[in-house]
């Protein structure tokens, strides 16, 4: 089953950077952004995370949480967050339960070899817990700005 705009956002609960726990239940009644990225501290993922960090200021007083999700162990995520001064939670989905529920753990292909990996995708969840917007196969340049603009429009 592939998620689409208007669908209820699947439940999740994951440990995150800064000793935090993130879950859909804790965010009930508030809009949030859940973005999935392949691997901490790689060039594209670093650019994307830093763009979200820079864009947080543009949200002003809007109570919109941004959460990054990868299958990296929490230790690698903590190092990544500290290295780039990322203040929003980066969650560890080591089990793959959340990325599977959101359909972002997909078959990929490189040089003719097939393997499973994280699709770069972003979900904007509204205050009612429904998917307001979704972006799949994300290209990093300009993406965070587009997501944050859509978040402000909620």
Long-range contacts (C-beta under 8 A, 24 or more apart in sequence): 1-103, 2-103, 3-102, 3-103, 3-123, 3-131, 3-134, 4-131, 4-134, 5-131, 5-132, 5-133, 5-134, 6-130, 6-131, 7-130, 7-131, 8-129, 8-130, 8-131, 9-34, 9-123, 9-125, 9-129, 9-130, 9-131, 10-98, 10-101, 10-102, 11-101, 12-91, 12-93, 12-97, 12-98, 12-101, 14-69, 14-91, 14-92, 14-93, 14-98, 15-74, 15-91, 15-92, 16-67, 16-74, 16-77, 16-89, 16-90, 16-91, 16-92, 17-74, 17-77, 17-78, 17-80, 17-81, 17-86, 17-89, 17-90, 17-91, 18-78, 18-81, 18-89, 20-89, 22-65, 22-67, 22-89, 22-91, 24-125, 24-129, 27-65, 27-125, 28-129, 29-127, 30-63, 30-64, 30-65, 30-127, 31-63, 31-64, 31-124, 31-125, 31-126, 31-127, 31-132, 31-151, 31-154, 32-64, 32-65, 32-66, 32-67, 32-124, 32-125, 33-64, 33-65, 33-66, 33-67, 33-122, 33-123, 33-124, 33-125, 33-147, 33-148, 33-151, 34-67, 34-69, 34-102, 34-122, 34-123, 34-125, 35-66, 35-67, 35-68, 35-69, 35-120, 35-121, 35-122, 35-123, 35-138, 35-147, 36-68, 36-69, 36-70, 36-99, 36-102, 36-104, 36-118, 36-119, 36-120, 36-121, 36-122, 37-68, 37-69, 37-70, 37-118, 37-120, 38-70, 38-117, 38-118, 38-120, 39-70, 39-72, 39-118, 40-70, 40-72, 40-76, 40-77, 40-79, 40-80, 40-90, 41-76, 41-79, 41-80, 41-83, 44-120, 44-140, 45-70, 46-80, 46-84, 47-140, 47-141, 48-120, 48-138, 48-140, 48-143, 48-144, 49-80, 49-84, 49-86, 49-90, 50-84, 50-86, 51-140, 51-143, 51-144, 51-145, 52-88, 52-144, 52-147, 52-148, 53-84, 53-85, 53-86, 53-87, 53-88, 54-144, 55-144, 55-145, 55-147, 55-148, 56-87, 56-88, 56-148, 58-148, 58-152, 59-148, 59-151, 59-152, 62-151, 62-152, 64-151, 64-154, 65-89, 67-91, 69-93, 69-98, 69-99, 70-118, 71-96, 71-99, 71-105, 71-118, 122-147, 124-150, 124-151, 124-154, 126-154, 127-154
